[in-house]
Amino acid sequence: MGIAMRLLAVALVAGAPMRVLGAPTVEAIVARMHAVLEPAKPSVRQLVLHITGQGGDTTEWVAGQARKQVKGGERVVTVVLAPASVRGTAFLVEEGKHEDVKWLWNPAIRRVRKIVPLEGQEAFLGSDFTYYDLGIVDRHAQHRLLGEETRDGVRVYRIEEIPRSRWYYSRLVTWVGVDSGFPIEREFYDPAGELWKVERFEQITAIDGIPTVLRMRMEDRLQQGSTVIDVSGVRYGADLPDTLFEPSALPETAAASIWQSVGGR
């Protein structure tokens, strides 16, 4: 038996996923995932968060979100529009060359603060999504292609990510569609290596010719909670001023007229 056949036999016995010859590099797969999740065109949308606690009680938050390339990097601003008790809470993510920068405006505290890596573990509005989870795809983290397989009838790549800051997660595993480049499912492991949360990307629909995720579901396997984010009112090519994406503008973000175009309250 030749060397290649012996290697194949060993892999099959071990059950290891095989990488097909000619598959792209893991860097190319992650870059494509970033491109499909963060299209270059400016966009606005409405997010409705449905948060279900351990006891089954559900809380609903409504937010507006805008995305744009500013000064050569992606920026995403999210602002709570309802309920009135927390309206105006705003969160800005700025893509950096080495690490994303995050800013938060809390009307109750009345100051804009920069979120340090350790604070990235805090829950966003009490949901199962943290500030880290709502960041931009981290193309600069350590990635490894674990193999190719079929998941729910779809050919996927399985990617392992080791975060640059491991305060919260020790690693992430993402299944990415071979044909679409979209993530299908992502697993988050706690610092002890135990599976903590599972995120699913659902209802992918073409809007203005751009595939768009309209539902994200995060399940907390340890706390037995879950959060669903429903996306609506997506509009690409929106005329968004650069000033909307500045930390100093966060206190006035909720008052921006752009949210009326996505059904903002």
C-alpha positions in Angstrom: 0.0 0.0 0.0 1.4 3.4 -1.0 2.0 6.2 1.5 -1.1 8.2 0.4 -3.4 5.2 0.7 -2.0 4.5 4.2 -2.6 8.0 5.3 -6.2 7.9 4.0 -6.8 4.6 5.8 -5.6 6.0 9.1 -7.8 9.1 8.7 -10.9 7.1 7.9 -10.3 4.8 10.9 -9.8 7.8 13.2 -12.9 9.4 11.8 -11.0 12.6 11.1 -12.6 15.1 8.6 -10.6 15.2 5.4 -9.7 18.4 3.7 -10.4 18.2 0.0 -7.4 19.1 -2.2 -7.8 22.5 -3.7 -9.9 23.9 -0.8 -9.2 27.6 0.0 -7.0 28.6 3.0 -8.6 29.2 6.3 -7.7 32.9 5.9 -9.6 33.0 2.6 -12.6 31.3 4.2 -12.7 33.7 7.2 -12.3 36.7 4.8 -15.2 35.6 2.7 -17.4 35.0 5.8 -16.5 38.6 6.9 -17.5 39.9 3.4 -20.9 38.2 3.4 -21.7 39.2 7.0 -20.4 42.7 6.6 -21.1 43.9 3.0 -19.2 47.0 1.9 -22.4 48.9 1.1 -23.7 51.1 4.0 -26.9 49.7 5.5 -29.5 50.2 8.2 -31.9 47.7 9.8 -34.1 47.1 12.8 -33.3 44.4 15.4 -35.9 42.9 17.8 -34.4 40.9 20.6 -36.5 38.3 22.3 -34.8 37.2 25.5 -36.1 34.1 27.3 -34.8 33.5 30.8 -34.4 30.2 32.7 -38.0 30.5 34.1 -39.5 31.0 30.6 -40.2 34.7 30.9 -39.5 36.7 27.8 -38.3 40.3 27.4 -38.4 42.2 24.2 -36.0 45.0 23.1 -36.2 47.0 19.8 -33.0 48.5 18.4 -31.7 50.2 15.2 -28.4 49.3 13.7 -26.3 51.0 11.0 -23.1 49.8 9.3 -20.6 51.7 7.2 -17.0 51.7 6.1 -15.4 54.8 7.8 -11.8 55.7 7.5 -10.9 52.4 5.9 -12.6 50.2 8.5 -16.0 48.7 9.3 -18.1 50.4 11.9 -21.4 49.2 13.4 -23.6 51.3 15.7 -26.6 49.8 17.5 -29.0 51.9 19.6 -32.0 50.8 21.7 -35.3 52.4 20.6 -37.7 50.7 22.9 -38.8 50.3 25.6 -38.6 53.9 26.7 -36.9 53.0 30.0 -33.6 52.1 28.2 -34.1 54.1 25.0 -30.9 55.7 23.8 -28.5 53.0 25.1 -26.0 52.9 22.2 -23.1 50.6 21.3 -20.4 51.3 18.7 -17.9 48.8 17.3 -14.9 50.1 15.3 -12.8 47.5 13.4 -9.2 47.9 14.2 -6.0 46.5 12.6 -5.2 44.5 15.7 -8.4 44.5 17.8 -11.9 45.9 17.5 -12.6 48.9 19.6 -16.0 49.1 21.4 -17.8 52.1 22.9 -20.9 52.3 25.0 -23.3 55.1 25.9 -25.6 54.5 28.9 -28.2 57.3 29.4 -28.4 56.4 33.1 -24.7 57.0 33.6 -24.6 59.8 31.0 -21.1 59.2 29.7 -19.5 57.4 26.8 -17.0 54.8 27.9 -14.6 52.6 26.0 -15.1 48.9 26.7 -11.9 47.1 27.7 -11.5 43.4 26.7 -12.5 42.1 30.1 -15.8 44.0 29.9 -16.6 42.4 26.6 -18.0 39.5 28.6 -20.9 41.6 29.8 -24.4 40.7 28.5 -25.8 43.1 26.0 -29.2 44.3 27.4 -29.4 41.2 29.6 -29.5 38.9 26.6 -27.4 35.8 25.8 -25.3 37.9 23.4 -22.2 39.6 24.9 -20.6 42.8 23.6 -17.9 40.4 22.2 -20.5 38.4 20.3 -21.9 41.5 18.6 -18.5 42.5 17.3 -17.3 42.3 13.7 -15.8 39.0 12.4 -12.3 38.9 13.9 -10.1 38.2 10.9 -7.0 38.7 13.0 -7.7 35.9 15.5 -5.9 32.6 15.3 -8.0 30.3 12.9 -7.5 26.7 12.0 -9.4 24.7 9.3 -10.5 21.5 11.1 -12.0 19.9 7.9 -15.0 19.7 5.6 -18.2 17.8 6.3 -22.0 17.8 5.7 -24.2 19.5 8.2 -28.0 19.6 7.8 -27.5 18.6 4.2 -25.1 21.4 3.5 -21.4 21.1 2.7 -19.5 23.1 5.3 -16.0 24.0 6.5 -15.4 23.6 10.2 -13.2 26.4 11.6 -11.7 26.8 15.0 -11.0 30.3 16.3 -8.8 31.1 19.3 -9.6 34.6 20.4 -6.8 37.1 20.9 -8.3 37.9 24.4 -9.4 34.8 26.2 -11.1 36.4 29.2 -14.4 34.9 28.2 -14.0 32.2 25.5 -11.2 29.7 25.2 -12.2 28.9 21.6 -15.0 29.1 19.0 -16.0 26.5 16.4 -17.9 27.7 13.3 -19.5 25.8 10.5 -19.3 27.9 7.3 -21.2 27.0 4.1 -18.8 25.9 1.3 -20.9 27.5 -1.4 -22.4 30.5 0.4 -19.6 31.6 2.8 -22.3 32.1 5.5 -21.8 30.8 9.0 -24.5 28.2 9.8 -23.7 27.5 13.4 -21.1 28.6 16.0 -20.1 27.0 19.3 -18.6 29.0 22.2 -16.4 27.3 24.8 -15.8 28.7 28.2 -12.2 29.1 29.7 -12.4 25.6 31.1 -13.1 24.2 27.6 -16.8 23.4 28.2 -19.4 24.1 25.6 -21.2 27.2 26.8 -23.3 28.7 24.0 -24.5 27.8 20.5 -25.4 30.4 17.9 -27.4 29.6 14.8 -27.8 31.8 11.7 -31.3 31.4 10.2 -33.5 32.8 7.4 -30.9 34.0 5.0 -32.6 36.0 2.3 -31.4 38.1 -0.6 -32.1 41.9 -0.2 -31.1 44.2 -3.0 -29.1 41.2 -4.3 -27.2 40.8 -1.1 -27.7 37.6 1.0 -28.8 38.8 4.5 -29.3 36.9 7.8 -32.8 37.7 9.2 -32.6 35.7 12.4 -29.9 34.8 14.9 -30.5 32.5 17.8 -28.2 32.2 20.8 -28.7 29.4 23.3 -26.9 29.3 26.7 -26.3 25.7 27.4 -25.1 26.4 31.0 -27.8 28.9 32.1 -30.6 27.4 30.1 -31.5 30.8 28.5 -31.9 31.9 24.9 -32.1 35.0 22.8 -33.5 35.4 19.3 -32.6 38.5 17.2 -35.1 39.1 14.3 -33.9 41.5 11.6 -36.2 43.6 9.5 -36.3 46.8 7.5 -32.9 46.1 5.9 -31.8 48.8 3.5 -28.5 48.8 1.6 -26.9 51.9 0.1 -28.4 54.2 2.7 -27.0 57.7 3.0 -25.3 57.6 6.4 -23.1 60.5 7.7 -19.7 59.5 9.0 -20.6 61.4 12.2 -23.2 58.8 13.1 -20.3 56.4 13.7 -18.2 58.6 16.1 -18.1 57.8 19.8 -18.9 61.4 20.6 -22.2 61.1 18.7 -23.5 58.1 20.7 -25.6 60.3 23.1 -27.7 61.6 20.2 -27.9 58.3 18.2 -31.4 57.5 19.1 -32.6 60.8 17.8 -31.2 60.2 14.3 -34.0 60.3 11.6 -32.5 57.3 9.8 -34.3 54.9 12.2 -37.7 56.0 10.9 -36.9 54.3 7.5 -36.6 50.9 9.2 -39.7 51.1 11.3 -37.9 52.4 14.4 -40.2 53.4 17.2 
